[in-house]
Amino acid sequence: MDAIDRRIVNTMQGDFPVCERPFAAVAALLGLAEDELIARVDRLLTDGTLTRFGPLFDAGKMGGAFTLAAMQVPEQDFERVAGQVNAFPEVAHNYARDHALNMWFVVATETSDAIADVIRAIERATGLEVHAFPKEREFFVELKLTA
């Protein structure tokens, strides 16, 4: 990452404009051309510097449902199981933790009933138990990382 990439990452975390050409608006703020901004974001995603760029939706407010889920995955099978879990379009935010439950991810579906269906399908695909941790209370933690 160069200094321009750092400015892009730091600027584009939150308050992304909702307009006809949001990249043009951000590019103007940064003193860049729109196509340069888009190319740089694309490169940061392609090279893995950024793992995701996009909005965060509140599935519950949109009529859907989500739950945090975790699995105990043998270390030697972690990458294989991660691939199986990540193949489900309802899965996001898959990450490893140093804990007995070492794989954590979010399952988001269009209906509450579908959560259980996806969890059962993941269990069938992996042969491992999935523990669901539905939200009891909501906390807003705005995470912004300085590049």
MIPA-967442 format. One record per residue (C-alpha): x, y, z; residue number from 1. Coordinates in pm, whole numbers, plus 50000, padded with zeros to 5 digits. Layout:
BEGIN
<c1 X; c2 Y; c3 Z; pos NUM>
...
end
This chain:
BEGIN
<c1 50000; c2 50000; c3 50000; pos 1>
<c1 50126; c2 50343; c3 49914; pos 2>
<c1 50017; c2 50672; c3 50070; pos 3>
<c1 49729; c2 50710; c3 49821; pos 4>
<c1 49598; c2 50360; c3 49901; pos 5>
<c1 49610; c2 50445; c3 50272; pos 6>
<c1 49411; c2 50765; c3 50213; pos 7>
<c1 49156; c2 50567; c3 50012; pos 8>
<c1 49110; c2 50304; c3 50284; pos 9>
<c1 49092; c2 50562; c3 50561; pos 10>
<c1 48843; c2 50779; c3 50369; pos 11>
<c1 48611; c2 50503; c3 50246; pos 12>
<c1 48532; c2 50352; c3 50588; pos 13>
<c1 48186; c2 50486; c3 50661; pos 14>
<c1 47982; c2 50767; c3 50509; pos 15>
<c1 48021; c2 50633; c3 50155; pos 16>
<c1 47805; c2 50864; c3 49944; pos 17>
<c1 47471; c2 50745; c3 49818; pos 18>
<c1 47447; c2 50912; c3 49480; pos 19>
<c1 47455; c2 50831; c3 49109; pos 20>
<c1 47838; c2 50815; c3 49096; pos 21>
<c1 47970; c2 50756; c3 49449; pos 22>
<c1 48323; c2 50671; c3 49331; pos 23>
<c1 48340; c2 51002; c3 49145; pos 24>
<c1 48237; c2 51186; c3 49461; pos 25>
<c1 48501; c2 51009; c3 49673; pos 26>
<c1 48764; c2 51049; c3 49401; pos 27>
<c1 48701; c2 51426; c3 49393; pos 28>
<c1 48740; c2 51440; c3 49771; pos 29>
<c1 49073; c2 51257; c3 49740; pos 30>
<c1 49195; c2 51455; c3 49438; pos 31>
<c1 49191; c2 51147; c3 49213; pos 32>
<c1 49021; c2 51050; c3 48890; pos 33>
<c1 48720; c2 50822; c3 48931; pos 34>
<c1 48877; c2 50544; c3 48718; pos 35>
<c1 49200; c2 50558; c3 48923; pos 36>
<c1 49005; c2 50519; c3 49248; pos 37>
<c1 48809; c2 50223; c3 49110; pos 38>
<c1 49128; c2 50060; c3 48977; pos 39>
<c1 49305; c2 50102; c3 49311; pos 40>
<c1 49014; c2 49956; c3 49510; pos 41>
<c1 48997; c2 49667; c3 49263; pos 42>
<c1 49374; c2 49604; c3 49301; pos 43>
<c1 49350; c2 49613; c3 49683; pos 44>
<c1 49073; c2 49353; c3 49666; pos 45>
<c1 49252; c2 49137; c3 49408; pos 46>
<c1 49582; c2 49130; c3 49594; pos 47>
<c1 49410; c2 49052; c3 49926; pos 48>
<c1 49498; c2 49377; c3 50101; pos 49>
<c1 49123; c2 49428; c3 50137; pos 50>
<c1 48906; c2 49122; c3 50182; pos 51>
<c1 48575; c2 49297; c3 50128; pos 52>
<c1 48431; c2 49625; c3 50006; pos 53>
<c1 48060; c2 49685; c3 50034; pos 54>
<c1 47773; c2 49781; c3 50259; pos 55>
<c1 47671; c2 49608; c3 50580; pos 56>
<c1 47301; c2 49533; c3 50589; pos 57>
<c1 47085; c2 49474; c3 50893; pos 58>
<c1 46923; c2 49148; c3 50783; pos 59>
<c1 46665; c2 49167; c3 51062; pos 60>
<c1 46541; c2 49510; c3 50956; pos 61>
<c1 46507; c2 49379; c3 50602; pos 62>
<c1 46288; c2 49089; c3 50716; pos 63>
<c1 46566; c2 48833; c3 50716; pos 64>
<c1 46760; c2 48668; c3 50995; pos 65>
<c1 47117; c2 48597; c3 51096; pos 66>
<c1 47310; c2 48417; c3 51365; pos 67>
<c1 47667; c2 48384; c3 51475; pos 68>
<c1 47783; c2 48025; c3 51445; pos 69>
<c1 48090; c2 47831; c3 51553; pos 70>
<c1 48244; c2 47490; c3 51499; pos 71>
<c1 48520; c2 47282; c3 51650; pos 72>
<c1 48731; c2 47188; c3 51350; pos 73>
<c1 49040; c2 46965; c3 51368; pos 74>
<c1 49341; c2 47179; c3 51271; pos 75>
<c1 49443; c2 46944; c3 50991; pos 76>
<c1 49095; c2 46983; c3 50836; pos 77>
<c1 49054; c2 47356; c3 50890; pos 78>
<c1 49118; c2 47476; c3 50533; pos 79>
<c1 48903; c2 47202; c3 50380; pos 80>
<c1 48613; c2 47271; c3 50618; pos 81>
<c1 48649; c2 47648; c3 50570; pos 82>
<c1 48609; c2 47592; c3 50196; pos 83>
<c1 48298; c2 47382; c3 50252; pos 84>
<c1 48144; c2 47637; c3 50490; pos 85>
<c1 48234; c2 47934; c3 50269; pos 86>
<c1 48068; c2 47763; c3 49971; pos 87>
<c1 47730; c2 47840; c3 50128; pos 88>
<c1 47607; c2 48175; c3 49995; pos 89>
<c1 47443; c2 48241; c3 50334; pos 90>
<c1 47783; c2 48240; c3 50511; pos 91>
<c1 47996; c2 48547; c3 50572; pos 92>
<c1 48275; c2 48657; c3 50804; pos 93>
<c1 48439; c2 48315; c3 50844; pos 94>
<c1 48740; c2 48344; c3 51072; pos 95>
<c1 48966; c2 48132; c3 51290; pos 96>
<c1 48987; c2 48173; c3 51668; pos 97>
<c1 49224; c2 48031; c3 51926; pos 98>
<c1 48951; c2 47847; c3 52116; pos 99>
<c1 48795; c2 47502; c3 52131; pos 100>
<c1 48537; c2 47645; c3 51889; pos 101>
<c1 48800; c2 47755; c3 51640; pos 102>
<c1 48588; c2 47849; c3 51335; pos 103>
<c1 48335; c2 48131; c3 51362; pos 104>
<c1 48105; c2 48268; c3 51092; pos 105>
<c1 47777; c2 48447; c3 51034; pos 106>
<c1 47479; c2 48280; c3 50869; pos 107>
<c1 47231; c2 48525; c3 50712; pos 108>
<c1 46906; c2 48411; c3 50550; pos 109>
<c1 46584; c2 48556; c3 50415; pos 110>
<c1 46375; c2 48401; c3 50696; pos 111>
<c1 46431; c2 48289; c3 51054; pos 112>
<c1 46334; c2 47931; c3 50969; pos 113>
<c1 46604; c2 47910; c3 50702; pos 114>
<c1 46883; c2 47954; c3 50961; pos 115>
<c1 46825; c2 47603; c3 51095; pos 116>
<c1 46811; c2 47462; c3 50741; pos 117>
<c1 47149; c2 47614; c3 50651; pos 118>
<c1 47307; c2 47498; c3 50976; pos 119>
<c1 47184; c2 47141; c3 50914; pos 120>
<c1 47320; c2 47156; c3 50557; pos 121>
<c1 47661; c2 47273; c3 50683; pos 122>
<c1 47664; c2 46990; c3 50936; pos 123>
<c1 47583; c2 46738; c3 50662; pos 124>
<c1 47851; c2 46880; c3 50431; pos 125>
<c1 48125; c2 46891; c3 50695; pos 126>
<c1 48027; c2 46608; c3 50930; pos 127>
<c1 48079; c2 46852; c3 51218; pos 128>
<c1 47840; c2 47008; c3 51469; pos 129>
<c1 47753; c2 47376; c3 51426; pos 130>
<c1 47677; c2 47579; c3 51737; pos 131>
<c1 47441; c2 47873; c3 51677; pos 132>
<c1 47455; c2 48187; c3 51890; pos 133>
<c1 47154; c2 48402; c3 51802; pos 134>
<c1 47163; c2 48770; c3 51895; pos 135>
<c1 47011; c2 48847; c3 52233; pos 136>
<c1 47093; c2 49219; c3 52239; pos 137>
<c1 47233; c2 49451; c3 51980; pos 138>
<c1 47537; c2 49668; c3 52034; pos 139>
<c1 47670; c2 49915; c3 51781; pos 140>
<c1 48048; c2 49903; c3 51761; pos 141>
<c1 48178; c2 50114; c3 51478; pos 142>
<c1 48508; c2 49962; c3 51374; pos 143>
<c1 48736; c2 50177; c3 51161; pos 144>
<c1 49092; c2 50069; c3 51099; pos 145>
<c1 49364; c2 50317; c3 51016; pos 146>
<c1 49570; c2 50208; c3 50717; pos 147>
end
